[in-house]
């Protein structure tokens, strides 16, 4: 069994291109000529609550998280999803290293009783999963014993308005801790790349920085 930490892969965002496109779409509504910068125009429409205009721009993000968190992510319906399938992925195969991969819960300290109990339960799940496969069960049947900690890969494409909603809900102090773990640093990247669109979104500033998931910027994504 392999234990890993969650991480996120995102494209390098061309802010100038994004803002120009949103401005061009927004000016159709008002039939106005550019009399201000794209940044000023977009800031103005967001301030007015005219957020439908920013739906014309989308971002695709690749998440590596646990299954439990993924169940919450897909509740954001205004997005497109592609997810690793436990029906068709058979983890006993060599391409998976003949083992399952699980996401380490940061809130259990390694070496503690809680961590040991979690690790033991995941190992038992793997053993029973392989035993079911060995007794003729299909992957979609054997997956019944797998843990919510099982690693899953999830690709999401959502427009800017939906990402704003996602961050407002998932980077908040009331979100699940493992959701905040990647939502907060991902929001930080969006804020840095597109401050006009995301700078006003609040997040849980008390979340321990040392547990932030890594956000990998992909030049060719």
C-alpha positions in Angstrom: 0.0 0.0 0.0 1.3 3.4 -1.0 0.6 6.5 1.2 0.8 9.9 -0.5 -0.2 13.5 0.1 -2.8 15.3 -2.0 -1.8 17.7 -4.7 -3.2 19.8 -7.5 -2.1 20.4 -11.1 -3.2 23.7 -12.8 -2.4 25.4 -16.0 -0.3 28.6 -16.2 -3.0 31.3 -16.5 -2.5 34.0 -19.1 -4.2 36.8 -17.2 -4.1 39.3 -20.0 -5.8 37.0 -22.4 -8.5 36.1 -19.9 -9.3 39.7 -19.0 -9.4 40.7 -22.7 -11.9 38.0 -23.5 -14.2 38.7 -20.6 -14.1 42.5 -21.4 -14.9 41.7 -25.1 -17.9 39.5 -24.0 -19.1 42.0 -21.5 -19.1 45.0 -23.8 -21.6 43.2 -26.0 -24.2 43.7 -23.2 -23.6 47.5 -23.1 -22.6 48.0 -26.7 -19.8 50.2 -25.3 -16.4 51.0 -26.7 -13.2 50.5 -24.6 -12.8 53.6 -22.5 -11.0 51.9 -19.6 -8.6 48.9 -19.1 -10.0 45.3 -19.2 -9.1 45.0 -15.5 -11.2 48.1 -14.6 -14.1 47.0 -16.8 -14.2 43.4 -15.3 -13.8 44.8 -11.7 -16.8 47.0 -12.4 -19.1 44.3 -13.6 -18.2 42.0 -10.7 -18.9 44.9 -8.3 -22.3 45.3 -9.9 -23.0 41.6 -9.5 -23.0 41.0 -13.3 -21.1 37.8 -12.9 -22.7 36.0 -15.8 -20.1 37.7 -18.0 -17.1 35.9 -16.4 -18.7 32.6 -17.2 -17.2 33.0 -20.7 -13.8 32.0 -19.3 -13.0 28.6 -17.8 -10.1 26.9 -16.1 -9.3 23.1 -16.0 -7.7 21.7 -12.8 -6.4 18.2 -12.1 -6.9 17.1 -8.5 -5.2 14.1 -6.8 -7.3 13.7 -3.6 -9.1 11.0 -1.6 -12.5 9.6 -2.7 -14.3 11.1 0.3 -13.3 14.6 -0.7 -14.1 13.9 -4.4 -17.7 13.1 -3.4 -18.0 16.7 -2.2 -16.3 18.2 -5.2 -18.7 16.7 -7.7 -21.7 18.4 -5.9 -20.7 21.5 -7.8 -22.9 20.8 -10.8 -21.9 23.7 -13.1 -18.7 22.0 -14.1 -17.4 19.1 -16.3 -15.8 16.1 -14.6 -13.6 13.2 -15.5 -12.7 10.9 -12.7 -10.6 7.7 -12.1 -13.0 4.8 -12.2 -12.9 2.1 -9.5 -15.2 0.1 -11.8 -12.5 -0.3 -14.4 -9.2 0.3 -12.6 -8.0 -2.9 -11.1 -5.4 -2.0 -8.5 -3.9 -5.5 -8.4 -2.4 -4.9 -11.8 1.3 -4.0 -12.3 0.5 -0.5 -13.8 -0.8 0.4 -10.3 2.2 -1.2 -8.6 0.0 -4.1 -7.5 -1.2 -2.0 -4.6 -3.7 0.6 -3.7 -2.7 4.2 -3.1 -4.3 6.2 -0.3 -4.2 9.9 0.7 -2.7 10.6 4.1 -5.1 12.5 6.5 -2.9 15.4 7.8 -5.0 15.6 11.0 -3.7 12.3 12.3 -0.1 12.5 13.6 2.1 9.8 12.3 2.9 7.4 15.1 -0.2 8.2 17.1 -2.9 5.6 17.8 -5.3 7.4 15.5 -2.8 7.2 12.6 -2.0 3.6 13.3 -5.7 2.7 13.3 -6.3 4.5 10.1 -3.3 2.9 8.4 -4.3 -0.6 9.6 -7.8 -0.1 8.3 -6.5 0.9 4.8 -4.2 -2.2 4.8 -7.1 -4.4 5.7 -9.1 -2.9 2.9 -6.4 -3.6 0.4 -6.0 -7.2 1.7 -9.8 -7.8 1.4 -10.0 -6.1 -2.0 -7.2 -8.4 -3.4 -8.8 -11.4 -1.7 -12.2 -10.7 -3.4 -10.5 -10.3 -6.8 -8.7 -13.6 -6.1 -12.0 -15.3 -5.5 -13.5 -14.1 -8.8 -15.0 -10.7 -7.9 -14.8 -8.0 -10.5 -13.1 -4.7 -9.7 -16.5 -3.0 -9.6 -17.6 -5.6 -7.0 -14.4 -5.7 -5.0 -14.3 -1.9 -4.6 -17.1 -2.2 -2.0 -14.4 -2.7 0.7 -12.2 0.2 -0.3 -11.7 3.2 2.0 -12.7 6.8 1.5 -9.0 7.5 1.8 -8.4 5.8 -1.6 -6.5 8.1 -4.0 -8.6 9.3 -6.9 -7.7 11.6 -9.8 -10.3 14.1 -10.9 -10.2 16.6 -13.7 -12.6 19.6 -13.5 -13.3 22.3 -16.0 -15.4 25.1 -14.6 -16.1 28.7 -15.6 -14.8 31.6 -13.5 -18.1 32.2 -11.8 -18.3 28.6 -10.6 -14.7 28.7 -9.4 -15.7 31.8 -7.3 -18.5 29.8 -5.8 -16.3 26.8 -5.2 -13.7 28.8 -3.3 -16.3 30.7 -1.2 -17.7 27.3 0.0 -14.6 25.0 0.0 -11.9 27.4 1.3 -14.1 28.4 4.2 -13.5 27.5 7.8 -16.6 25.3 7.8 -15.4 23.1 4.9 -14.0 19.7 5.5 -10.3 20.0 6.6 -9.0 17.9 3.7 -11.0 20.1 1.3 -9.5 23.3 2.8 -6.1 21.6 2.5 -6.0 22.1 -1.3 -8.8 24.7 -1.8 -6.9 27.4 0.1 -3.6 27.1 -1.7 -5.4 26.7 -5.1 -7.4 29.9 -4.3 -4.1 31.6 -3.5 -2.9 30.8 -7.1 -6.1 32.0 -8.6 -5.8 35.2 -6.6 -2.3 35.7 -7.7 -3.1 35.0 -11.4 -6.5 36.8 -11.7 -6.8 39.2 -8.7 -9.6 41.2 -10.3 -11.8 38.1 -10.3 -10.8 36.4 -7.1 -9.1 38.9 -4.7 -12.3 39.5 -2.7 -12.9 35.9 -1.8 -12.2 35.1 1.9 -10.7 31.9 3.2 -9.8 30.3 6.5 -6.6 32.2 7.5 -6.1 29.9 10.5 -5.5 26.8 8.5 -2.0 25.5 9.1 0.2 26.5 6.1 2.5 23.5 6.7 -0.4 21.2 5.6 -1.2 23.0 2.4 -1.4 20.7 -0.6 1.1 21.3 -3.3 -0.2 23.3 -6.3 1.9 22.3 -9.4 1.8 24.9 -12.2 1.8 23.1 -15.6 3.2 25.0 -18.6 1.7 22.6 -21.1 -1.6 21.7 -19.4 
